Each structure stands twice: as structure tokens, then as C-alpha cells.
Amino acid sequence: MTLRLAHAGGRPYGDPVLALAIVAIGLTYIGGRWAFRRKHQQQAANASGLSAVADLTHLPPSLQQTALWSLADGGFESRVVHGVLSRGAHDIDVTAFDLATLRDRRGEWAWLPIDPPFRIGGLVSVVACEADRSFPHILFKRAGRGDEMLDDDLLDRGGSVAKLARDGLGLPRSYAAELPIALPATALDVELPDQWRVYSAARDRVTALLAAGFAATLDKVARRDLVIELYDALVLVYPAARDVVGADAFADLTTTALVVADGVYACSPALSPRGVEAQRP
């Protein structure tokens, strides 16, 4: 027996043709969004010399202990590309992606409670390089828009239901993120190229890295608002407050990250099955 809901006139609710049309429109919309995202992912892959992949499951769990992850509170990755690129003396495992932060989905943003603090945008473009190195947590930050701690603009807030709801309920728009345990709030008093600062509890490792030539690498990648995080085997590179738009800009960010990774390889000892090898000339 088929149950049919009827209104006062006795005719069943709903038009099957209209229902099918609505479903078709929804599927077309979803399919169009998927095709659009897939196209941009493939363009990013072609421009950067990498391959499109589904997600970030191949990255180490240490990603979730970084300042980036604390600022984002997790999120949703897109435009993910990955590959192993030869850099002459070594190969580098590279993953580049956009991260739509979970905080932005909730209508909020966060800043890292260091001196001076900085925020990230709701969408962050990131390059993660994996190296046969092991680092304590070190964060380099170059001066830029993220340091200005600007609130989301009116257009951005007006286009987000979550942000409008937070404003309507009188909830705060921003919060201090949890500072990773190995990062102090005060920058190290070490000599750095202009507009750079660095945070780490491992002062000796930072000074050794700079003395070995990493300061010259920072000079090469003098991009405003750039963040470089070294943690465990990860080298993360991302502009704080702005994502990169277009395949060519995405490839440029990947190139910047490779320059950073080259500097890391050149200025730090490699890992071996016995631990850390001494550097050889």
C-alpha cells in the first residue's frame, strides 16, 4: 500500500516532475562545483610540476601540532597536489594545498598569541615539504598584513551566514589560538634579515641554522607576510593573511617553499638510522 499525503482538496502533495527537476538542478550544481574545483586543482598541478591527490592523509601527524593547525583549528583542504621533486643532491617530498579553516566556517578567526601577534586568513595556501631532518618547533615570520590584525571586511562577513549569526548573537569575532607548547611568546634576540623574526625554545638550533647560512635563504624568500614553520620532519611555508589566486601564483609559492627546503637541507644535518649525522663539507 502506498501512503499519499493529501491536502484539503484530496490531491496528493508534491509534483513528481517538479521534484525531479529540483533534484536535477541540485546534482548539476554539485557536479559543476566538482568540475570547477577539479579543473583548478589540475591547473595547479600542471603549473607546479606535481600531481593532483585526494587529501592530506599522506602527511605526518605532526602537521596537527603546528601553529598553522592551531590558528585554523583544523579545516577543509582543496587544490591538493603532491609529488617528489629532484633538487640535484636530494629529492623533496612536496604537498601544496589550500586550507579553508574550521574557524572561518564557524564565523570566527584567531591570532597567534606571540609578541607581536599575527592572524591568518579564512583560506590559507600552504606548501608542506618533508625532509630527512628532525627539528624542534621553530617559527619564522616576516612582517606583513597578518601582523595588522585586521578584522574580516564587511563584504566577507556579509557573505557568511555563520559570521552574521555570530554578530547577531553578540559573540566575539576573534580569539587567541592555543600557542604550541614548544613556541615561546617572545621572539629570539638573534640577528636576522630585515623584517624577519623567529620564535623557538631551541635557541641553539636556531643560531646554528642561521650560522650555517639559513639567513641567506630568508633573504632570498623576502616575501611579505610569509611564515616558515619547521617542526619534526615538516617544513611549512605559507603567507599568513592571504591565499594565492591562480595556478601561476600557486606554483610561485611552491617554488618559494623549495628554496626554503633547499636552505634547510644545506644548513642542517641529515638523519640516519643511528640518529643525526654530523655534517660533512
Beta strands, then each sheet from edge to edge (+ up, - down):
strand 1: 51-52
strand 2: 75-86
strand 3: 91-101
strand 4: 109-112
strand 5: 118-119
strand 6: 123-142
strand 7: 174-176
strand 8: 196-200
strand 9: 226-239
strand 10: 271-272
strand 11: 275-276
sheet 1: 1+ 2- 3+ 6- 8+
sheet 2: 1+ 2- 3+ 6- 9+
sheet 3: 5+ 4- 7-
sheet 4: 10+ 11-
end
